[in-house]
Structure formats: C-alpha cells, structure tokens
Amino acid sequence: MAEQTKISSWAGREVLAAADANKMLFRFLSRSENVALARLLAAAAVAERDTTVVELDEIKVAVSEAVSNAIIHGYGNEPQHYVEMSIAVNQRELCISIHDDGVGILDIEQAMRPSFSTEGRMGLGFAFMQSFMDEVEVFSVPRAGTTVSMRKKLA
C-alpha cells in the first residue's frame, strides 16, 4: 500500500489520501450558490488528468449531492454556517471530503437508503454518490456534524 497522509479529520475519524497527492482545502458559506463553486473546484482538480466528460460529470454530481446535503440537511438552509471541502488528487485517485458542523445523521444506514429523505425530497443523493464514485464513507455525530468521504479511481 502506498504511503498516505491525512487530508481531513473530524470526531476521531481521519480521511487519508496518497502522500504524493496534490491536496486542497476549501471553506465556503452554506449558501446554495456555492454548490456550483464546489462542483467546479472538483472538476478543476482533475482537469489535467485523463478523465472523460462522463467521469467529470459524475464527479460533479457526487460533489453537488454531498454539498447540498450539508447545506439542506446539515444546516437547514441557514446560510451563515461553513462547509469544508478537502480534495486530494494524484495520477491514480481522487479523494474528496465534504464536512459540515450541522445536526448530524441519527441513522446513517437509513439515510443512505434510496428514497429516504427527511425534507420531502427524492432522497437519491447518497445513491448518486455511491453510483458515481468508487467508494463513499459517511461519518456523523448527531448534533455535531457529518463528513462524507468519496474516492474515485482515475485512469
């Protein structure tokens, strides 16, 4: 296994990436217009890699869903909070971590089931993330926040 370093840490859980990865950390307000910014940042991080348009679209959708979940479910659409996004990328892999200090998730397994939603929405965010990324992990502490970590192998 290649040497790894921490790209984010929260509630005792570390998100690791390859030591040779280019690492970036972004912090932005929990405003809906920042979802587009997060999508563009993720796409820009892999722009020089040999990724297809389909792969870029999948990465952007997964990031959109994770950031939207933080804003809508984590913070209840209150725009004065912050979402943090860590990105680590090398020639082999993209790792993205989205974190909020919001309400957290009581039952992660239930929340990740397709069609489950607490806000009357479609409830497909985690299903999209799992479909488009190679690995999705969710860490959450009720009333303290959530971190979604996603990985995608790059050609």
DSSP file (Angstrom, degrees, kcal/mol; ACC not computed):
  #  RESIDUE AA STRUCTURE BP1 BP2  ACC     N-H-->O    O-->H-N    N-H-->O    O-->H-N    TCO  KAPPA ALPHA  PHI   PSI    X-CA   Y-CA   Z-CA
    1    1 A M              0   0    0      0, 0.0     3,-0.1     0, 0.0     2,-0.0   0.000 360.0 360.0 360.0 136.1    0.0    0.0    0.0
    2    2 A A        -     0   0    0      1,-0.1     2,-0.0    16,-0.0     0, 0.0  -0.299 360.0 -88.4 -68.2 152.8    1.3    3.5   -0.9
    3    3 A E        -     0   0    0     15,-0.1    16,-3.0     1,-0.0    17,-0.3  -0.367  50.5-159.8 -62.1 139.3    2.2    5.9    1.8
    4    4 A Q  E     -A   18   0A   0     14,-0.3     2,-0.3    15,-0.1    14,-0.2  -0.880  12.0-163.4-125.0 155.5   -0.8    8.0    2.9
    5    5 A T  E     -A   17   0A   0     12,-3.0    12,-2.6    -2,-0.3     2,-0.2  -0.924  32.8 -95.8-131.7 159.8   -1.3   11.3    4.7
    6    6 A K  E     +A   16   0A   0     -2,-0.3    10,-0.2    10,-0.2     3,-0.1  -0.532  31.7 175.5 -75.8 134.6   -4.3   12.9    6.3
    7    7 A I  E    S+     0   0A   0      8,-3.3     2,-0.3     1,-0.4     9,-0.2   0.609  72.7   0.0-109.1 -21.0   -6.5   15.3    4.3
    8    8 A S  E     -A   15   0A   0      7,-1.3     7,-2.9    78,-0.1    -1,-0.4  -0.981  58.9-166.4-159.5 159.2   -9.1   15.9    6.9
    9    9 A S  E     +A   14   0A   0     -2,-0.3     2,-0.3     5,-0.2     5,-0.2  -0.987  13.6 161.1-149.8 137.1  -10.0   14.7   10.4
   10   10 A W  E >   -A   13   0A   0      3,-2.3     3,-2.3    -2,-0.3   137,-0.1  -0.938  67.4  -2.5-159.8 135.8  -13.2   15.0   12.4
   11   11 A A  T 3  S-     0   0    0     -2,-0.3     3,-0.1     1,-0.3   129,-0.1   0.841 129.0 -54.8  51.0  39.6  -14.6   13.3   15.5
   12   12 A G  T 3  S+     0   0    0      1,-0.2     2,-0.5     0, 0.0    -1,-0.3   0.467 113.6 117.0  78.7   0.7  -11.6   11.0   15.6
   13   13 A R  E <   -A   10   0A   0     -3,-2.3    -3,-2.3     2,-0.0     2,-0.4  -0.893  49.2-157.0-105.0 128.2  -12.0    9.8   12.0
   14   14 A E  E     -A    9   0A   0     -2,-0.5     2,-0.6    -5,-0.2    -5,-0.2  -0.839   9.1-147.7-105.4 141.7   -9.3   10.6    9.5
   15   15 A V  E     -A    8   0A   0     -7,-2.9    -8,-3.3    -2,-0.4    -7,-1.3  -0.945  25.5-161.0-103.3 122.5   -9.7   10.8    5.7
   16   16 A L  E     +A    6   0A   0     -2,-0.6     2,-0.3   -10,-0.2   -10,-0.2  -0.741  14.1 178.7-108.4 152.5   -6.4    9.7    4.1
   17   17 A A  E     -A    5   0A   0    -12,-2.6   -12,-3.0    -2,-0.3    72,-0.1  -0.932  45.3 -69.6-141.8 165.4   -5.0   10.2    0.6
   18   18 A A  E >   -A    4   0A   0     -2,-0.3     3,-1.8   -14,-0.2   -14,-0.3  -0.269  41.6-126.4 -57.0 140.3   -1.8    9.2   -1.1
   19   19 A A  T 3  S+     0   0    0    -16,-3.0    -1,-0.1     1,-0.3   -15,-0.1   0.788 109.6  54.3 -61.2 -28.6    1.2   11.1    0.2
   20   20 A D  T 3  S+     0   0    0    -17,-0.3    -1,-0.3     2,-0.1    -2,-0.1   0.378  86.1 116.9 -87.9   6.4    2.1   12.2   -3.4
   21   21 A A  S <  S-     0   0    0     -3,-1.8     2,-0.6    69,-0.1    69,-0.2  -0.379  72.5-117.0 -74.2 150.3   -1.4   13.8   -3.9
   22   22 A N  E     -B   89   0B   0     67,-3.1    67,-1.9    23,-0.1     2,-0.4  -0.795  39.6-155.6 -81.2 123.6   -2.0   17.4   -4.6
   23   23 A K  E     +B   88   0B   0     -2,-0.6     2,-0.3    65,-0.2    65,-0.2  -0.861  17.0 177.8-113.8 138.9   -4.1   18.5   -1.6
   24   24 A M  E     -B   87   0B   0     63,-2.9    63,-2.6    -2,-0.4     2,-0.4  -0.980  12.1-160.4-136.9 147.1   -6.5   21.4   -1.4
   25   25 A L  E     -B   86   0B   0     -2,-0.3     2,-0.4    61,-0.2    61,-0.2  -0.995  11.0-176.7-131.3 127.4   -8.8   22.7    1.4
   26   26 A F  E     -B   85   0B   0     59,-2.8    59,-2.8    -2,-0.4     2,-0.4  -0.945   7.0-169.0-124.0 144.9  -11.8   25.0    0.7
   27   27 A R  E     +B   84   0B   0     -2,-0.4     2,-0.3    57,-0.2    57,-0.2  -0.992  17.5 163.7-134.8 124.5  -14.2   26.6    3.2
   28   28 A F  E     -B   83   0B   0     55,-2.4    55,-3.0    -2,-0.4    -2,-0.0  -0.963  40.5 -89.4-142.3 157.1  -17.3   28.3    2.0
   29   29 A L  E     -B   82   0B   0     -2,-0.3     2,-2.4    53,-0.2    53,-0.3  -0.260  43.9-107.5 -64.0 151.5  -20.6   29.6    3.4
   30   30 A S  S    S+     0   0    0     51,-2.5     2,-0.4    49,-0.2    51,-0.2  -0.352  72.6 135.9 -79.6  59.8  -23.6   27.2    3.4
   31   31 A R    >   -     0   0    0     -2,-2.4     3,-2.1    48,-0.1     4,-0.3  -0.883  63.0-126.1-109.8 141.1  -25.3   29.0    0.6
   32   32 A S  T >  S+     0   0    0     -2,-0.4     3,-1.6     1,-0.3     4,-0.5   0.805 107.2  63.8 -59.1 -31.6  -26.9   27.2   -2.3
   33   33 A E  T 3> S+     0   0    0      1,-0.3     4,-0.7     2,-0.2     3,-0.4   0.697  91.6  66.8 -67.8 -15.7  -25.0   29.2   -4.9
   34   34 A N  H <> S+     0   0    0     -3,-2.1     4,-2.2     1,-0.2    -1,-0.3   0.574  80.9  76.9 -81.1  -8.7  -21.8   27.6   -3.5
   35   35 A V  H <> S+     0   0    0     -3,-1.6     4,-2.2    -4,-0.3    -1,-0.2   0.927  95.0  49.5 -61.9 -44.2  -22.8   24.2   -4.7
   36   36 A A  H  > S+     0   0    0     -4,-0.5     4,-2.2    -3,-0.4    -1,-0.2   0.885 109.0  52.5 -63.0 -38.9  -21.8   25.3   -8.3
   37   37 A L  H  X S+     0   0    0     -4,-0.7     4,-2.5     2,-0.2    -1,-0.2   0.929 108.4  50.0 -61.3 -45.8  -18.5   26.5   -6.9
   38   38 A A  H  X S+     0   0    0     -4,-2.2     4,-2.2     1,-0.2    -2,-0.2   0.899 109.6  51.8 -60.9 -41.6  -17.8   23.2   -5.2
   39   39 A R  H  X S+     0   0    0     -4,-2.2     4,-2.4     1,-0.2    -1,-0.2   0.932 111.4  46.8 -58.7 -47.1  -18.6   21.3   -8.5
   40   40 A L  H  X S+     0   0    0     -4,-2.2     4,-2.7     1,-0.2    -2,-0.2   0.878 109.8  53.0 -66.0 -38.9  -16.2   23.5  -10.4
   41   41 A L  H  X S+     0   0    0     -4,-2.5     4,-1.7     2,-0.2    -1,-0.2   0.918 111.1  46.6 -62.1 -43.7  -13.4   23.1   -7.9
   42   42 A A  H  X S+     0   0    0     -4,-2.2     4,-0.9     2,-0.2    -2,-0.2   0.922 114.1  47.5 -65.0 -44.2  -13.7   19.3   -8.0
   43   43 A A  H >< S+     0   0    0     -4,-2.4     3,-0.7     1,-0.2     4,-0.5   0.902 110.6  52.0 -64.1 -40.7  -13.7   19.3  -11.8
   44   44 A A  H >< S+     0   0    0     -4,-2.7     3,-0.7     1,-0.2     4,-0.4   0.845 101.3  62.3 -64.5 -33.2  -10.7   21.6  -12.0
   45   45 A A  H 3< S+     0   0    0     -4,-1.7    -1,-0.2     1,-0.2    -2,-0.2   0.805 115.1  31.4 -63.9 -29.0   -8.7   19.4   -9.6
   46   46 A V  T X< S+     0   0    0     -4,-0.9     3,-1.7    -3,-0.7     5,-0.3   0.332  87.6 107.2-109.1   6.4   -8.9   16.5  -12.2
   47   47 A A  T <  S+     0   0    0     -3,-0.7     4,-0.2    -4,-0.5    -2,-0.1   0.822  81.1  47.8 -58.0 -35.0   -8.9   18.6  -15.4
   48   48 A E  T 3  S+     0   0    0     -4,-0.4    -1,-0.3    -3,-0.2     2,-0.1   0.515  97.4  89.9 -86.2  -3.7   -5.3   17.7  -16.3
   49   49 A R  S <  S-     0   0    0     -3,-1.7     2,-2.0     1,-0.1    42,-0.1  -0.412  97.9 -95.9 -85.0 167.7   -5.9   14.0  -15.7
   50   50 A D  S    S+     0   0    0     41,-0.2     2,-0.3    -2,-0.1   105,-0.3  -0.463  70.8 148.5 -84.1  67.3   -7.1   11.6  -18.4
   51   51 A T        -     0   0    0     -2,-2.0     2,-0.1    -5,-0.3   103,-0.0  -0.788  41.9-128.8-105.1 147.1  -10.7   11.8  -17.4
   52   52 A T     >  -     0   0    0     -2,-0.3     4,-2.4     1,-0.1     5,-0.2  -0.414  26.7-109.7 -85.0 166.3  -13.7   11.5  -19.7
   53   53 A V  H  > S+     0   0    0      1,-0.2     4,-2.4     2,-0.2     5,-0.2   0.884 121.5  53.9 -61.4 -38.4  -16.5   14.0  -19.9
   54   54 A V  H  > S+     0   0    0      2,-0.2     4,-2.3     1,-0.2    -1,-0.2   0.925 108.3  48.4 -63.2 -45.1  -18.8   11.4  -18.3
   55   55 A E  H  > S+     0   0    0      2,-0.2     4,-2.5     1,-0.2    -2,-0.2   0.909 110.9  51.0 -62.5 -42.0  -16.4   10.9  -15.4
   56   56 A L  H  X S+     0   0    0     -4,-2.4     4,-2.4     1,-0.2    -1,-0.2   0.920 110.6  49.0 -60.4 -43.8  -16.2   14.7  -14.9
   57   57 A D  H  X S+     0   0    0     -4,-2.4     4,-2.4     2,-0.2    -2,-0.2   0.896 110.5  50.9 -62.8 -40.2  -20.0   14.9  -14.8
   58   58 A E  H  X S+     0   0    0     -4,-2.3     4,-2.5     2,-0.2    -2,-0.2   0.916 110.6  48.5 -64.3 -43.3  -20.2   12.0  -12.3
   59   59 A I  H  X S+     0   0    0     -4,-2.5     4,-2.4     1,-0.2     5,-0.2   0.925 111.9  49.7 -61.3 -45.0  -17.7   13.7  -10.0
   60   60 A K  H  X S+     0   0    0     -4,-2.4     4,-2.5     1,-0.2    -2,-0.2   0.893 111.3  48.4 -63.7 -40.4  -19.6   17.0  -10.2
   61   61 A V  H  X S+     0   0    0     -4,-2.4     4,-2.5     2,-0.2    -1,-0.2   0.932 111.3  50.0 -65.5 -44.8  -22.9   15.3   -9.5
   62   62 A A  H  X S+     0   0    0     -4,-2.5     4,-2.2     1,-0.2    -2,-0.2   0.918 113.4  45.9 -60.0 -43.8  -21.5   13.4   -6.5
   63   63 A V  H  X S+     0   0    0     -4,-2.4     4,-2.8     2,-0.2     5,-0.3   0.918 110.7  53.6 -65.4 -43.3  -20.0   16.7   -5.1
   64   64 A S  H  X S+     0   0    0     -4,-2.5     4,-2.7     1,-0.2    -2,-0.2   0.921 110.4  47.3 -56.0 -45.5  -23.2   18.6   -5.7
   65   65 A E  H  X S+     0   0    0     -4,-2.5     4,-2.4     2,-0.2    -1,-0.2   0.915 113.2  47.2 -65.4 -43.3  -25.2   16.0   -3.7
   66   66 A A  H  X S+     0   0    0     -4,-2.2     4,-1.9     2,-0.2    -2,-0.2   0.926 116.4  43.3 -65.7 -44.5  -22.7   15.9   -0.8
   67   67 A V  H  X S+     0   0    0     -4,-2.8     4,-2.3     2,-0.2    -2,-0.2   0.908 113.5  51.8 -68.5 -41.2  -22.5   19.7   -0.6
   68   68 A S  H  X S+     0   0    0     -4,-2.7     4,-3.4    -5,-0.3     5,-0.4   0.909 108.0  52.6 -60.2 -42.1  -26.3   20.1   -1.0
   69   69 A N  H  X>S+     0   0    0     -4,-2.4     5,-2.0     1,-0.2     4,-1.8   0.916 108.9  49.9 -59.7 -42.8  -26.9   17.6    1.8
   70   70 A A  I  <>S+     0   0    0     -4,-1.9     5,-1.4     3,-0.2    -2,-0.2   0.924 117.2  40.4 -60.8 -44.5  -24.6   19.6    4.1
   71   71 A I  I  <5S+     0   0    0     -4,-2.3     6,-2.8     3,-0.2     7,-0.4   0.944 125.9  32.3 -70.6 -49.3  -26.5   22.8    3.3
   72   72 A I  I  X5S+     0   0    0     -4,-3.4     4,-0.6     4,-0.2    -3,-0.2   0.960 134.7  21.2 -76.7 -53.6  -30.0   21.5    3.3
   73   73 A H  I  <5S+     0   0    0     -4,-1.8    30,-0.3    -5,-0.4    -3,-0.2   0.879 127.3  45.0 -88.2 -40.6  -29.9   18.7    5.9
   74   74 A G  I  4<S+     0   0    0     -5,-2.0    29,-2.1     1,-0.2    -3,-0.2   0.924 132.2  17.8 -69.5 -44.0  -26.9   19.6    8.0
   75   75 A Y  T >4<S-     0   0    0     -5,-1.4     3,-1.5    -4,-0.3    -1,-0.2   0.360  96.0-122.1-113.7   3.9  -27.6   23.3    8.3
   76   76 A G  T 3< S-     0   0    0     -4,-0.6    -4,-0.2     1,-0.3    -3,-0.2   0.846  71.9 -62.2  59.4  34.3  -31.3   23.5    7.4
   77   77 A N  T 3  S+     0   0    0     -6,-2.8    -1,-0.3     1,-0.2    -5,-0.1   0.693  92.8 150.1  63.2  20.9  -30.6   26.0    4.6
   78   78 A E    X   -     0   0    0     -3,-1.5     3,-0.9    -7,-0.4    -1,-0.2  -0.779  35.9-155.5 -84.5 118.7  -29.2   28.5    7.1
   79   79 A P  T 3  S+     0   0    0      0, 0.0   -49,-0.2     0, 0.0    -1,-0.1   0.443  75.7  77.2 -80.6  -0.1  -26.5   30.4    5.1
   80   80 A Q  T 3  S+     0   0    0    -51,-0.1     2,-0.1   -50,-0.1   -49,-0.1   0.458  79.2  85.2 -91.8   1.3  -24.3   31.7    7.9
   81   81 A H  S <  S-     0   0    0     -3,-0.9   -51,-2.5   -51,-0.2     2,-0.4  -0.417  74.6-116.8 -94.9 173.0  -22.5   28.3    8.5
   82   82 A Y  E     -B   29   0B   0    -53,-0.3    19,-0.5    -2,-0.1     2,-0.4  -0.896  13.5-160.0-116.7 144.0  -19.5   26.9    6.8
   83   83 A V  E     -BC  28 100B   0    -55,-3.0   -55,-2.4    -2,-0.4     2,-0.4  -0.952  15.1-151.7-112.1 137.0  -19.0   23.8    4.6
   84   84 A E  E     -BC  27  99B   0     15,-2.5    15,-2.9    -2,-0.4     2,-0.5  -0.927   9.3-169.8-112.2 137.2  -15.4   22.4    4.2
   85   85 A M  E     -BC  26  98B   0    -59,-2.8   -59,-2.8    -2,-0.4     2,-0.4  -0.985   1.0-168.2-127.6 121.6  -14.3   20.5    1.2
   86   86 A S  E     -BC  25  97B   0     11,-2.7    11,-2.6    -2,-0.5     2,-0.4  -0.898   6.0-171.4-106.1 137.4  -10.9   18.7    1.0
   87   87 A I  E     +BC  24  96B   0    -63,-2.6   -63,-2.9    -2,-0.4     2,-0.4  -0.996   8.2 178.3-129.2 134.1   -9.6   17.4   -2.3
   88   88 A A  E     +BC  23  95B   0      7,-2.6     7,-3.0    -2,-0.4     2,-0.4  -0.997  11.6 172.4-133.1 131.0   -6.6   15.2   -2.9
   89   89 A V  E     +BC  22  94B   0    -67,-1.9   -67,-3.1    -2,-0.4     2,-0.2  -0.999  10.0 157.5-143.2 138.5   -5.6   14.0   -6.3
   90   90 A N        -     0   0    0      3,-2.0   -69,-0.1    -2,-0.4    -2,-0.0  -0.710  62.6 -75.3-136.5-166.4   -2.8   12.2   -8.0
   91   91 A Q  S    S+     0   0    0     -2,-0.2   -41,-0.2     1,-0.2     3,-0.1   0.731 128.3  37.2 -68.1 -20.4   -2.5   10.2  -11.2
   92   92 A R  S    S+     0   0    0      1,-0.2    62,-3.1    63,-0.1     2,-0.3   0.735 118.2  19.8-103.0 -27.4   -4.3    7.2   -9.7
   93   93 A E  E     - D   0 153B   0     60,-0.3    -3,-2.0    62,-0.1     2,-0.4  -0.995  47.2-148.9-154.0 148.5   -7.1    8.6   -7.4
   94   94 A L  E     -CD  89 152B   0     58,-2.6    58,-2.3    -2,-0.3     2,-0.4  -0.978  18.7-172.0-114.9 131.0   -9.3   11.5   -6.5
   95   95 A C  E     -CD  88 151B   0     -7,-3.0    -7,-2.6    -2,-0.4     2,-0.4  -0.993   3.8-178.2-125.6 126.6  -10.4   11.8   -2.8
   96   96 A I  E     -CD  87 150B   0     54,-2.9    54,-3.3    -2,-0.4     2,-0.4  -0.986   5.6-170.0-127.2 133.7  -13.0   14.4   -1.8
   97   97 A S  E     -CD  86 149B   0    -11,-2.6   -11,-2.7    -2,-0.4     2,-0.5  -0.990   1.9-167.5-124.7 128.4  -14.2   15.0    1.7
   98   98 A I  E     -CD  85 148B   0     50,-2.7    50,-2.8    -2,-0.4     2,-0.4  -0.966  13.2-175.8-115.8 127.7  -17.2   17.3    2.5
   99   99 A H  E     +CD  84 147B   0    -15,-2.9   -15,-2.5    -2,-0.5     2,-0.3  -0.970  11.7 175.7-130.4 140.4  -17.7   18.3    6.1
  100  100 A D  E     -CD  83 146B   0     46,-2.4    46,-1.4    -2,-0.4   -17,-0.1  -0.953  28.9-142.9-132.3 157.0  -20.4   20.3    8.0
  101  101 A D        +     0   0    0    -19,-0.5    44,-0.2    -2,-0.3   -18,-0.1  -0.133  65.6 120.6-104.4  33.5  -20.8   21.0   11.7
  102  102 A G  S    S-     0   0    0     44,-0.1   -27,-0.2     1,-0.0   -28,-0.1   0.366  82.3 -54.9 -82.8-148.5  -24.6   20.7   11.4
  103  103 A V  S    S-     0   0    0    -29,-2.1    40,-4.0   -30,-0.3    41,-0.2   0.639  72.6-143.1 -73.6 -15.9  -27.2   18.5   13.0
  104  104 A G        -     0   0    0     38,-0.3     2,-0.5    39,-0.2    42,-0.2  -0.098  22.9 -75.0  77.1 177.7  -25.6   15.2   12.0
  105  105 A I        -     0   0    0     40,-0.4     3,-0.3     1,-0.1    35,-0.1  -0.969  28.0-161.2-119.7 123.2  -27.3   12.0   11.0
  106  106 A L  S    S+     0   0    0     -2,-0.5     2,-0.5     1,-0.3    -1,-0.1   0.922  88.5  21.0 -68.0 -45.2  -29.1    9.8   13.5
  107  107 A D     >  -     0   0    0      1,-0.1     4,-2.5     2,-0.0    -1,-0.3  -0.862  64.4-177.2-131.1  95.7  -29.1    6.6   11.4
  108  108 A I  H  > S+     0   0    0     -2,-0.5     4,-1.9    -3,-0.3    -1,-0.1   0.901  84.7  54.4 -61.8 -43.3  -26.5    6.6    8.6
  109  109 A E  H  4 S+     0   0    0      1,-0.2     4,-0.4     2,-0.2    -1,-0.2   0.919 112.2  43.8 -58.3 -45.3  -27.7    3.3    7.2
  110  110 A Q  H >4 S+     0   0    0      1,-0.2     3,-1.4     2,-0.2    -1,-0.2   0.913 111.5  54.0 -65.6 -42.8  -31.3    4.5    6.9
  111  111 A A  H 3< S+     0   0    0     -4,-2.5    15,-0.3     1,-0.3    -1,-0.2   0.803 105.5  54.5 -63.1 -28.8  -30.2    7.9    5.4
  112  112 A M  T 3< S+     0   0    0     -4,-1.9    -1,-0.3    -5,-0.2    -2,-0.2   0.526  83.0 107.1 -85.6  -5.2  -28.2    6.1    2.7
  113  113 A R  S X  S-     0   0    0     -3,-1.4     3,-2.0    -4,-0.4    13,-0.1  -0.556  83.8-102.7 -72.4 134.3  -31.2    4.1    1.5
  114  114 A P  T 3  S+     0   0    0      0, 0.0    10,-0.2     0, 0.0     9,-0.1  -0.299 105.4  19.3 -56.0 139.5  -32.5    5.2   -1.8
  115  115 A S  T 3  S+     0   0    0      8,-1.6     2,-0.4     1,-0.3     9,-0.2   0.350  89.6 129.4  80.0  -1.7  -35.7    7.3   -1.5
  116  116 A F    <   +     0   0    0     -3,-2.0     2,-0.3     7,-0.7    -1,-0.3  -0.713  27.8 154.5 -82.9 131.2  -35.1    8.1    2.2
  117  117 A S        -     0   0    0     -2,-0.4     3,-0.2    -3,-0.1    -6,-0.0  -0.985  40.2-160.1-153.9 146.3  -35.4   11.8    3.0
  118  118 A T  S    S+     0   0    0     -2,-0.3    -1,-0.1     1,-0.1    -2,-0.0   0.447  94.6  54.1 -99.7  -3.7  -36.3   14.0    6.0
  119  119 A E  S    S-     0   0    0      2,-0.0    -1,-0.1     0, 0.0     3,-0.1   0.180 115.7-101.1-118.1  15.3  -37.1   17.0    3.8
  120  120 A G  S    S+     0   0    0      1,-0.2     2,-0.1    -3,-0.2    -2,-0.0   0.750  81.5 131.4  70.9  22.5  -39.7   15.7    1.4
  121  121 A R  S    S-     0   0    0      1,-0.0    -1,-0.2    -6,-0.0    -4,-0.0  -0.333  76.8 -91.7 -97.0-177.8  -37.1   15.4   -1.4
  122  122 A M        -     0   0    0     -2,-0.1    -7,-0.2    -3,-0.1    -5,-0.1   0.797  46.1-141.6 -68.9 -29.1  -36.4   12.4   -3.7
  123  123 A G        +     0   0    0     -9,-0.1    -8,-1.6    -8,-0.1    -7,-0.7   0.846  62.7 121.4  73.5  34.7  -33.7   11.0   -1.3
  124  124 A L     >  +     0   0    0    -10,-0.2     4,-2.6    -9,-0.2     5,-0.2   0.335  34.6 103.3-110.3   5.9  -31.3    9.9   -4.0
  125  125 A G  H  > S+     0   0    0      1,-0.2     4,-2.3     2,-0.2     5,-0.1   0.931  86.8  40.1 -56.8 -52.4  -28.2   11.9   -3.0
  126  126 A F  H  > S+     0   0    0    -15,-0.3     4,-2.8     1,-0.2    -1,-0.2   0.865 113.2  56.4 -67.3 -34.3  -26.3    9.1   -1.4
  127  127 A A  H  > S+     0   0    0      2,-0.2     4,-2.0     1,-0.2    -2,-0.2   0.911 109.1  46.4 -62.5 -41.7  -27.4    6.7   -4.2
  128  128 A F  H  X S+     0   0    0     -4,-2.6     4,-2.4     2,-0.2     5,-0.2   0.931 112.1  50.6 -64.1 -45.3  -25.9    9.1   -6.8
  129  129 A M  H  X S+     0   0    0     -4,-2.3     4,-1.9    -5,-0.2    -2,-0.2   0.935 113.3  45.1 -58.1 -46.6  -22.7    9.4   -4.8
  130  130 A Q  H  < S+     0   0    0     -4,-2.8    -1,-0.2     1,-0.2    -2,-0.2   0.845 114.1  49.7 -66.9 -33.9  -22.4    5.6   -4.5
  131  131 A S  H  < S+     0   0    0     -4,-2.0    -1,-0.2    -5,-0.2    -2,-0.2   0.870 118.2  37.1 -71.8 -37.1  -23.2    5.1   -8.2
  132  132 A F  H  < S+     0   0    0     -4,-2.4     2,-0.3    -5,-0.1    -2,-0.2   0.653 113.0  56.4 -95.0 -17.3  -20.7    7.7   -9.5
  133  133 A M  S  < S-     0   0    0     -4,-1.9    19,-0.2    -5,-0.2     3,-0.1  -0.782  75.5-130.7-113.9 159.2  -17.8    7.2   -7.1
  134  134 A D  S    S+     0   0    0     17,-2.0     2,-0.3    -2,-0.3    18,-0.2   0.769  92.6  16.9 -79.0 -25.9  -15.8    4.1   -6.3
  135  135 A E  E     -E  151   0B   0     16,-1.7    16,-2.4    -6,-0.1     2,-0.4  -0.987  60.7-176.4-149.8 135.6  -16.1    4.5   -2.5
  136  136 A V  E     +E  150   0B   0     -2,-0.3     2,-0.4    14,-0.2    14,-0.2  -0.991   6.5 179.7-134.2 126.0  -18.3    6.6   -0.2
  137  137 A E  E     -E  149   0B   0     12,-2.8    12,-3.0    -2,-0.4     2,-0.5  -0.976   9.5-159.7-125.0 141.4  -18.0    6.7    3.5
  138  138 A V  E     -E  148   0B   0     -2,-0.4     2,-0.4    10,-0.2    10,-0.2  -0.983   7.3-176.5-124.3 126.8  -20.2    8.7    5.9
  139  139 A F  E     +E  147   0B   0      8,-2.8     8,-3.0    -2,-0.5     2,-0.3  -0.979  16.6 165.4-118.4 132.2  -19.1    9.7    9.4
  140  140 A S  E     -E  146   0B   0     -2,-0.4     6,-0.2     6,-0.2   -32,-0.1  -1.000  27.7-164.6-151.4 147.0  -21.6   11.5   11.6
  141  141 A V  E >>  -E  145   0B   0      4,-2.4     3,-2.3    -2,-0.3     4,-1.6  -0.987  39.2-111.5-128.0 119.6  -22.3   12.5   15.2
  142  142 A P  T 34 S+     0   0    0      0, 0.0   -38,-0.3     0, 0.0   -39,-0.1  -0.228 101.3   6.8 -53.1 136.0  -25.8   13.7   16.0
  143  143 A R  T 34 S+     0   0    0    -40,-4.0   -39,-0.2     1,-0.1   -40,-0.2   0.583 126.2  68.4  65.7  14.9  -25.9   17.5   16.8
  144  144 A A  T <4 S-     0   0    0     -3,-2.3     2,-0.2     1,-0.2   -41,-0.2   0.556 100.0 -97.4-134.2 -20.4  -22.2   17.8   15.8
  145  145 A G  E  <  - E   0 141B   0     -4,-1.6    -4,-2.4   -44,-0.2   -40,-0.4  -0.683  25.0 -97.4 130.7 178.4  -21.9   17.3   12.1
  146  146 A T  E     -DE 100 140B   0    -46,-1.4   -46,-2.4    -6,-0.2     2,-0.4  -0.989  13.6-160.6-142.0 143.8  -21.2   15.0    9.2
  147  147 A T  E     -DE  99 139B   0     -8,-3.0    -8,-2.8    -2,-0.3     2,-0.5  -0.999   6.7-164.3-125.1 128.7  -18.3   14.1    6.9
  148  148 A V  E     -DE  98 138B   0    -50,-2.8   -50,-2.7    -2,-0.4     2,-0.5  -0.965   7.4-166.3-110.8 123.2  -18.8   12.4    3.6
  149  149 A S  E     -DE  97 137B   0    -12,-3.0   -12,-2.8    -2,-0.5     2,-0.4  -0.944   7.8-177.0-113.0 127.3  -15.6   11.0    2.1
  150  150 A M  E     -DE  96 136B   0    -54,-3.3   -54,-2.9    -2,-0.5     2,-0.4  -0.964   6.2-168.2-128.4 141.9  -15.6    9.9   -1.6
  151  151 A R  E     -DE  95 135B   0    -16,-2.4   -17,-2.0    -2,-0.4   -16,-1.7  -0.969   3.6-175.5-128.7 144.8  -13.0    8.2   -3.8
  152  152 A K  E     -D   94   0B   0    -58,-2.3   -58,-2.6    -2,-0.4     2,-0.2  -0.983  24.2-129.4-139.6 127.8  -12.7    7.7   -7.5
  153  153 A K  E     -D   93   0B   0     -2,-0.4     2,-0.4   -60,-0.2   -60,-0.3  -0.539  24.9-147.0 -71.9 138.8  -10.0    5.8   -9.3
  154  154 A L              0   0    0    -62,-3.1  -103,-0.1    -2,-0.2    -1,-0.0  -0.851 360.0 360.0-109.8 146.2   -8.5    7.7  -12.2
  155  155 A A              0   0    0     -2,-0.4   -63,-0.1  -105,-0.3   -64,-0.1   0.490 360.0 360.0 -68.3 360.0   -7.2    6.2  -15.4
